[in-house]
């Protein structure tokens, strides 16, 4: 009997997970084609001179026991304190398994990390999500607080009945005043278009059930009994207090999955781009592939096809038979690009004014949402706080400056030197660093990072009706 083959486009989390599951649960042989030279997609870890960058920040957290167990089967939970746990005398809920790894001695380990994200606005730190506490009141002032309360009461009494746009979604949950202060400008910075041009589905998928009332209720519950379990099933996703995280960043997990796939007989071809799809009788039959280094053209028979590539590129890969309306919708789909500046510093200028202890007393945040209007930076990551093993020298500070753009625009087209200089200048302007404390920098570009809920997204059903006709084609992952 002829062995069945599943071609998988993309070696990111979705593609690797599909291959892993096929090998463990079926007799189907997976063959992965990845256009870049990296494993993990946007969840890869970039190693720059021993300092590791997590592109976008990836907290490993799920309310699904199956998902949590899947991750921890690949990288077991720590059974002993990590380097910073030891230095700070910090207690974490360690694994009780007899063979649970010690992160000081073993690399295949998942750490348990505390989560802290804050908003940096008017040169001050605000809780994320916004808390209506004394500190917030003192920063915003009495007049703003009164406006926030009145606008929230008003929207609770008279909600927007038809949530069509993201603006509607935010206002219904936070009131118009909080929306104007903390969501309106920042969302445009991230997506490049205003909230009233983005579908409300973005909020439903990314923020889900969060609102001011839920945030307040969560804060009150934490005053009496904090959920310290790894699963935190009773906690709104945006409010989780801890998460698990690979010792060397998210890419470590996916590199380990890739190793297991190859060990079990799967094939992974890096630097191979899918250029064409052939179909017959509503089935994908063959995939054309190009080696982007040598230019060599090959083809692979496909009994099944799992695609994580951007939908626009998938549709344009079909060799004939694509209706014009499908092509038109596909060409109108938009993906935002993502750019990162990694900065190695002697120290941060901004001080840790929290009660949270950290190594060298740096600010304790995993990442910070930069809401300031006078800079383009969207988020700031402190990699020391994600994992102490992400930083080569623990006496330095390793940070990531995150920018959102569109491939080919002014920001994207800056040289690496110009882009790094922009990041350094902006952080100095908002008093987070001193320029003379910069030891090194690197610029990284990631295209097709964030599929957008605008453009022709509202007509996506036209594409879905087309691809659903192919019984052996499965679109998965962020891009798919």
N, C-alpha and C positions, 0 to 999 in steps of 0.2 A: 504493500500500500504506500502510495506516494506521501512523503512527509509534507504537512501543511506549513506554510510560512506566513508570518505576520510582519509586514514592513511597518516600522514605526518612525515617523518623521520627528526628530528632535530628541536630544538627550537631556531634557530638563526633568523636573520632578514627575510630571504626568507621563511622559514617555517612558522613563525608567521604571515607574511604578507599574505601568501596563506590561512591560517586558518581564518584570519580576513576577507578577501574578500569573502571566501566561506560563512561565517556566515551572511554577510551583503547582499549578492547578490543571494544566492541559498538556497535550503532546505537541502543541504548536511551537514552532521554532521562531523566536523573534530576531529580526535584523533591524538595528537602529542606524539611521543616517542623521548625522549632526553637522550642520554647515560650518560651525566654528570649531576651534581646536580644544574646546572646554567641555567639561561635564557639569551639568547642573543648571544650565540656562541662566535666568536672572537670579537663581538661588545658588550660583557658584560662589566660591570664596576665592578672591584674588590675593595671591601672596606677593607682596612687594617688599623685597629685601628682608624677609622674615616677619614683616608686619602684615596682618591679614585684614582684608576688607570684605564685609558682608554687604553686597549691593542691595540697598533698599531696606535692610533690617528684616530678619525672618525669625519671629518668635514661634517656637514649636508648641502649639497648644490646640487642643480639640476637645469638645464635649463627647466625642465618640471614643468609647473604650477601644474599639477596633483600631482606630487610627493611632491613638496613643501607644497601643501595644505594638503596632506595626513599626513605628519609629524606634521604640525601645528594644525590639527584637534585633534591629540592625546595630544600634549603638546602645548598650545597656546603661541604665541610670547609675550615677555615681554612688559608691558605697562608702566613700570617705571624703573628708573636706577637700575642696580645691585650694589653690594657692592663696587666693584672697580670703577665702573662708578662714583659713589657718591664721593669716596675718591679722585679721580683725576679730578673731575669736567668735565668728558668726555661726549661728546654728542654722542648718538647713535640713529638710526632711529627707534623710539619706535612704537609699534602698536597703532592705533587710535581706536580700538574696545572699546566699553564702559566698557566691563567686562575684559579687558586685565589684566593679573595677574601682581602683584608687586613681583619680586623675593626675596625681603627682607621679605615678609610676606607669600608667597605661594611657594610650592615646584613644583607643576605641571606647569612648565614654560619652554619655549625655549628662550635661550639668543641669542642676536645678537652679534657676536664676530668679532674682526678684525683678519685678517690672516697675519702672518709673518713667513716665513720659510727661513732659510739661510743655506749656505754651510760653514762648518768649514774645512778649508784647509790651509796648511802651517801655522797653528796656528792663522789664521785670518778669519774674516767673509766675505763671498761673497754673493751677492744677489742670490736668487733662484727664477726663472731661472737666469742664468748669465746675468748681464747687462754690456754693454760696456760703462762704465762711468769712471770718473777720478779716483775714489777709486779703481776700478778693475784694471785700467792701472797701478796705483802706486804699488799695491800689486804684480801684475804679472811681471812687468818690461817691458821695451820697446821691448826686443828681443822676449819674449813670445807673446806680443800683435801683433807684425808684423807677426809672424808665424800664429796666430789665424786668422788675416785678410786675409792673403794670402791663407790659406787653405780653408777658407769659400768662397772666390771668386772662387777658383779653383773648389770646389764642386758644386757651382751654375752654372758654365760654363760646367762642365763635371760630372754630377751626376751619381751615380751608378744606372744603368737602372733597374736591377732586384734586388729588395730588398728581399733577402732571409733570412738574419740573422739580429739580433738586432744590430750588429755592422754596417751593411749597413744602417739601419734605422737612427742610431745616426749620422753617418758621413754625410749622405745626408742632415740632418737638421742643423747640427752645425759645420761641417768641421772636418777634422781628428785631428786637434790640440786640440780643445775643447773636442772632444770625448776622446782623450788620457788623458787629464788632469782631467776631471770631471766625466766621465761615465765608462770608461774601468775597473778600479780597483774597484770602488764602486759597480758596478753591479755584479762583481764576488764575492764580499763580501756578497751581498744579496742572490745570487742564487747558489753560490758554483761552477759555471762553467763560462767560458769566454763568452763574448757577441757573438762570432762567432759560438757558439754552441746552441744559443737560437733563436727561431723563431722571425722574425720581427713582428709577430702578437702581441707580448707583447707590443711593442712600440705603435702599432696602437690602442690598447685598453687602455693603461695606460697614454700615453702622447698625443696621437691623433695629432692635427694639430699644435703643438708647434714647433717653429723654432727660430733662432736668429732674423730673420727679423720680425716675429710676436711679439717677446718680445720687440724689439726696438720700433716698431709701437705702442705697448701698452704703453710703457713708455712715448712716445711723446704725445699720447692722454691724459694721466693722467696729464701732465703739464698744460693742458688747461681745461679739464673737466673730473673729476673723477666720475665713475659710483658708486653711493652710494646706489643704490636700492638693496634690498635683493636678487632679482633674477639674476641681472648682466648678462642678456642674451647676451649682445654684447661682453662679456669678455671670452677669452679662459679659459677653466676650470682650467688649471694649474696656471693661472694668477689672479684668483679671489682675491678680497681684503677683503671680509668678508663672514661669513657663520653663520648658526644658530646652536645652540648646547644646549642639555638638561642641566638643572641646575646641576645635579649630574652625568653627563657623559652619554654616549650612552646607557648603560644598563638600565638607568631609563626609556627611551622611550620604550624599548622592554619589560621591566617588566610591564609597563602600558598596552601595547598591550596584553600581556599574561593575565593580570587581566580582561581586557574587553572580551577576548575570553572565559574565564571560566565563566564570568558573563552571557554571551549570550548562554551558554550551551555546549561550546567546552570542550574537555578534554586534559589535559597535564600531561604526566607521566614522571617525571624526574628519572634519574638513571635507565633507561630502554633501553637496546641495542637490535636493530634488528639483529637477527641471521640467518633468513632464509626467502626466498620468494618462494611462490608456484604459478604456473601459469597454465592456461588451455585455449586453443583456443585463443592464443595471448592476453590474459588478465591476470593481476596479480589478484589472487583470495584470497590469504591468506598471512599474515605476522606473522612470529614467533618472539617472543620477550622474552628477559631474563632480569629479575630484577637483576642488577649487585651487589646489596647489599645482597639480600636473596638467589639468584640463582634460584628463581622460574621461570618456563617456562610457557608462555601463548601464545595464538595465537589470531589474530584479522582478521575478514573478511574485505576485501578491495574492494570497488567498484571503488575507485581511489587511486592511490599512488603518492604522491609528495615526491621526495627524494632530500635531501640536503647533504647526506653523500658522502664522497669521492667516485668517480666513481669506483676505484679499489675495494673498499669494497662492493659497490652495486653489481657489477658483481659477486664477490665471494660469495654473499649471495643467488644467484639463486640456487635452488635445482634441479640440472640436466638441460640438454638441452642447455648448453652454449657451442658454438663451440670453438675448441682449439685456433683458431686465435684470437677470442675475448678475451679469458682468457689471452693469451700471451700479447696482447696490454694493457689490464687492469693492468696486473702485472708490466708492464714497465712504468706506469704513476708515476710521482714523485711529492710529496708535500714537500715543505720546512717547517720546524718547526720554531717557534718563541719563544724567551725567553726574559723576562723582569726582570730587577732589579729595584725595587722601592727604592729610596734613600730619606730619610728625612734629611734636612740640616739646620744648623743655617743660613748659607748664601752661596752664590756662590763666588768663587774667581774671576771669570771673570766679568768684569764690563760692565755696560750698557753705551756704547759710542754713542748710537743713540739719535735722538731728540724725541723719543717716550717716553712719561711719563708712568711709571709703579709704582705699589705699592712697596715700599721699594727699588725702583730703580733697580730691577732685570732686566736682559736682557729680551726683549719683545717678544721673539720667542715662537710660539706654539711648533714647533719642529725644530731640527737642523740636517742636514745631515752631518755625521762625515766622511769626505773623507780622513782622515789621514791614512797612510799606516801602521803605527807602533801600531795600536790598532784594535781590532776585532769589537768594537761597531759600529753599523750601523747608528742609529739615537738616538737623545736625545730629550725627551719631557719635557716641563716645565708646569706642571699641573696647577700652579697658574694662567697661562695666558689663559688656556682653559676655566676655570670657577673658580672664587674665592671660590666657595662653594665645590670644590674638595679637599680643604686643611683645615684640622681641625683648625690649629693655623695659622692665616694670617701672623704672624711674622716669620714663617719658610718657607723654600723652598722645594717643593715636586716635584721630577723629576723621569722620567722613562728612563732607559737605555735599548735600544732595540738591540737584537742580533738575527742573522739569522743562522740557522744550519739545520742539518738533524737528526731526532729522532734516537738516538742510537750512534751518533758520540761523539767525545771527549768532545765537549762543552756541549752537552745535558747530558752527564753522570756525569758531575761535581756535587758535593753535593751543596745544597743551600748555605752553608757557603762559599765554594770555588767559586761559581759563583758570589755571592755578593762581595767577596773580589776582584775578577777579575775586576768587574765594578768599584769599588772604586779606585783600582790601576790605571786603564786606564784613568779615568777622572782626577786623580791627575797628571798623566804623561803628559797630554796635557794641564795642567794648567787651568782646568775649576773649580775644587774644591780643597780644602785642606782637607786631611784625617781627621784632628781633628775636622772638622765641621760636620761630619756625626753623626746624632743622632740615626738613625734606618735604617734597610734595610729589604727587602723581595724579594724572588725569585719566579718567576712564569713561568711555561712552558706551551706552547700551541702547540700541534702537529697539523699536517695537515692544516697549516695556509695559505700557498701560493701554489696553484696548478701551476706546472711549465710548461713552453712552450719548454720543451726538453724531453729527454727520448723517449717514444713512442708516444708523443703528435702528431707528424706528421702523425700517422696512426689512429688518433681518429675517422675518418670516419667509420672504421670497427666496432667500438663500437656503434657509432650512428646508423648505419644501423641495428644493432641488437636490440637496445632498442626501436627504432622507430616502431618495429613490434608490440609492446605492446601498444594497443590503450588507455589504462587507466593509463599509466606510464608517469610521468612528472619529468624531471631532472631540478632542479632549484638551484639558489644560487651559491656562490663561489665554493663550493666543487662539486656541481652537474653540 
